[in-house]
Amino acid sequence: SGLVGKVTDIATLKLASGEPLSDKPIELEAGKYYRIKVESDGSAEKAISGPAFFRNCCVNEIVINDIEVRPLGVDSIEFDDEGEADISFVCMKPGKYELTATGSPPVEVNIK
């Protein structure tokens, strides 16, 4: 089953020691289906966090190494080493949110 409809890919967020997650804010629309890739270069143990953002989205699945996880809720995803994860979701509530990672400036997420 899962969500029906066309998924829109968002620019990859990169977890790297001392580097920003993204070079620009993320612009989304409520009710649309999105997928974002999070990549870690393994230079530091880092987590991407966004509890307020994730609470206002319906997370369909998180895919890690071809393993699909269908969570009820998400607070953060931590990478202890190099790797990537794809997160697919639908934003439910318009607003301004942040995605953060320790040692990196936050990324603003605007949902219209």
C-alpha positions as YAML, in Angstrom:
chain: A
units: angstrom
residues:
- id: 1
  name: SER
  ca: [0.00, 0.00, 0.00]
- id: 2
  name: GLY
  ca: [1.58, 3.31, 1.06]
- id: 3
  name: LEU
  ca: [0.89, 6.75, -0.29]
- id: 4
  name: VAL
  ca: [-0.44, 7.21, -3.78]
- id: 5
  name: GLY
  ca: [0.77, 9.92, -6.12]
- id: 6
  name: LYS
  ca: [3.90, 11.35, -7.61]
- id: 7
  name: VAL
  ca: [6.77, 11.86, -5.21]
- id: 8
  name: THR
  ca: [8.88, 15.03, -5.51]
- id: 9
  name: ASP
  ca: [12.57, 14.66, -4.65]
- id: 10
  name: ILE
  ca: [14.10, 17.41, -2.53]
- id: 11
  name: ALA
  ca: [17.79, 18.40, -2.65]
- id: 12
  name: THR
  ca: [20.03, 16.07, -0.61]
- id: 13
  name: LEU
  ca: [20.94, 17.08, 2.94]
- id: 14
  name: LYS
  ca: [24.59, 16.40, 3.74]
- id: 15
  name: LEU
  ca: [25.94, 15.54, 7.18]
- id: 16
  name: ALA
  ca: [29.63, 16.47, 7.30]
- id: 17
  name: SER
  ca: [31.81, 17.85, 10.08]
- id: 18
  name: GLY
  ca: [31.64, 21.66, 10.09]
- id: 19
  name: GLU
  ca: [29.55, 21.85, 6.89]
- id: 20
  name: PRO
  ca: [26.00, 23.20, 6.42]
- id: 21
  name: LEU
  ca: [23.19, 20.68, 5.84]
- id: 22
  name: SER
  ca: [21.97, 22.66, 2.85]
- id: 23
  name: ASP
  ca: [22.89, 25.90, 1.09]
- id: 24
  name: LYS
  ca: [19.30, 27.18, 0.92]
- id: 25
  name: PRO
  ca: [15.94, 26.91, 2.71]
- id: 26
  name: ILE
  ca: [13.59, 24.06, 1.77]
- id: 27
  name: GLU
  ca: [10.25, 25.14, 0.30]
- id: 28
  name: LEU
  ca: [7.37, 22.62, 0.51]
- id: 29
  name: GLU
  ca: [3.59, 22.55, 0.07]
- id: 30
  name: ALA
  ca: [1.18, 20.98, 2.53]
- id: 31
  name: GLY
  ca: [-0.54, 17.88, 1.14]
- id: 32
  name: LYS
  ca: [2.20, 17.00, -1.38]
- id: 33
  name: TYR
  ca: [4.33, 13.85, -1.30]
- id: 34
  name: TYR
  ca: [8.11, 14.39, -0.92]
- id: 35
  name: ARG
  ca: [11.30, 12.36, -0.58]
- id: 36
  name: ILE
  ca: [14.54, 13.69, 0.86]
- id: 37
  name: LYS
  ca: [17.91, 11.96, 0.89]
- id: 38
  name: VAL
  ca: [20.18, 12.43, 3.90]
- id: 39
  name: GLU
  ca: [23.85, 11.54, 3.34]
- id: 40
  name: SER
  ca: [26.63, 11.29, 5.92]
- id: 41
  name: ASP
  ca: [30.28, 11.34, 4.84]
- id: 42
  name: GLY
  ca: [31.29, 9.63, 8.11]
- id: 43
  name: SER
  ca: [33.55, 12.52, 9.18]
- id: 44
  name: ALA
  ca: [31.63, 12.81, 12.47]
- id: 45
  name: GLU
  ca: [28.85, 11.04, 14.35]
- id: 46
  name: LYS
  ca: [25.90, 13.30, 13.50]
- id: 47
  name: ALA
  ca: [22.13, 13.25, 13.73]
- id: 48
  name: ILE
  ca: [19.63, 15.19, 11.70]
- id: 49
  name: SER
  ca: [16.89, 16.39, 14.02]
- id: 50
  name: GLY
  ca: [13.58, 18.14, 13.44]
- id: 51
  name: PRO
  ca: [10.95, 17.06, 15.97]
- id: 52
  name: ALA
  ca: [8.55, 19.96, 15.21]
- id: 53
  name: PHE
  ca: [8.93, 19.40, 11.46]
- id: 54
  name: PHE
  ca: [8.43, 15.63, 11.69]
- id: 55
  name: ARG
  ca: [5.41, 16.03, 14.04]
- id: 56
  name: ASN
  ca: [3.72, 18.09, 11.32]
- id: 57
  name: CYS
  ca: [4.40, 15.54, 8.57]
- id: 58
  name: CYS
  ca: [3.08, 12.08, 7.90]
- id: 59
  name: VAL
  ca: [6.28, 10.06, 7.41]
- id: 60
  name: ASN
  ca: [5.51, 7.24, 4.98]
- id: 61
  name: GLU
  ca: [8.85, 5.45, 5.20]
- id: 62
  name: ILE
  ca: [12.56, 5.73, 5.90]
- id: 63
  name: VAL
  ca: [14.73, 3.56, 3.65]
- id: 64
  name: ILE
  ca: [18.19, 2.56, 4.90]
- id: 65
  name: ASN
  ca: [20.25, 0.03, 2.90]
- id: 66
  name: ASP
  ca: [17.11, -1.21, 1.09]
- id: 67
  name: ILE
  ca: [15.36, -1.76, 4.43]
- id: 68
  name: GLU
  ca: [12.03, 0.10, 4.61]
- id: 69
  name: VAL
  ca: [10.97, 1.40, 8.01]
- id: 70
  name: ARG
  ca: [7.41, 2.69, 8.43]
- id: 71
  name: PRO
  ca: [7.54, 4.72, 11.65]
- id: 72
  name: LEU
  ca: [4.68, 6.13, 13.66]
- id: 73
  name: GLY
  ca: [6.84, 9.16, 14.50]
- id: 74
  name: VAL
  ca: [10.36, 10.50, 14.04]
- id: 75
  name: ASP
  ca: [12.46, 12.83, 16.17]
- id: 76
  name: SER
  ca: [15.89, 12.38, 14.57]
- id: 77
  name: ILE
  ca: [18.06, 10.03, 12.51]
- id: 78
  name: GLU
  ca: [21.64, 9.52, 13.69]
- id: 79
  name: PHE
  ca: [24.52, 8.37, 11.52]
- id: 80
  name: ASP
  ca: [27.48, 6.81, 13.35]
- id: 81
  name: ASP
  ca: [29.34, 6.26, 10.07]
- id: 82
  name: GLU
  ca: [29.11, 6.97, 6.35]
- id: 83
  name: GLY
  ca: [25.72, 6.16, 4.82]
- id: 84
  name: GLU
  ca: [22.45, 7.48, 3.50]
- id: 85
  name: ALA
  ca: [18.73, 7.33, 4.22]
- id: 86
  name: ASP
  ca: [15.71, 8.32, 2.14]
- id: 87
  name: ILE
  ca: [12.72, 9.77, 4.00]
- id: 88
  name: SER
  ca: [9.35, 10.02, 2.22]
- id: 89
  name: PHE
  ca: [6.59, 12.11, 3.78]
- id: 90
  name: VAL
  ca: [3.58, 14.37, 3.31]
- id: 91
  name: CYS
  ca: [3.55, 17.74, 5.11]
- id: 92
  name: MET
  ca: [0.29, 18.31, 6.93]
- id: 93
  name: LYS
  ca: [0.56, 21.75, 8.57]
- id: 94
  name: PRO
  ca: [1.88, 24.96, 6.98]
- id: 95
  name: GLY
  ca: [4.52, 26.84, 8.97]
- id: 96
  name: LYS
  ca: [8.22, 27.48, 9.43]
- id: 97
  name: TYR
  ca: [10.34, 24.66, 10.86]
- id: 98
  name: GLU
  ca: [14.03, 23.75, 11.23]
- id: 99
  name: LEU
  ca: [16.15, 20.71, 10.57]
- id: 100
  name: THR
  ca: [19.33, 20.73, 12.63]
- id: 101
  name: ALA
  ca: [22.57, 18.81, 13.11]
- id: 102
  name: THR
  ca: [25.14, 19.52, 15.83]
- id: 103
  name: GLY
  ca: [27.94, 21.75, 14.52]
- id: 104
  name: SER
  ca: [26.01, 22.81, 11.39]
- id: 105
  name: PRO
  ca: [23.73, 25.82, 10.85]
- id: 106
  name: PRO
  ca: [20.02, 24.85, 10.84]
- id: 107
  name: VAL
  ca: [18.08, 24.53, 7.59]
- id: 108
  name: GLU
  ca: [14.83, 26.46, 7.43]
- id: 109
  name: VAL
  ca: [11.85, 24.46, 6.11]
- id: 110
  name: ASN
  ca: [8.91, 26.54, 4.90]
- id: 111
  name: ILE
  ca: [5.62, 24.72, 4.33]
- id: 112
  name: LYS
  ca: [2.92, 26.65, 2.48]
...
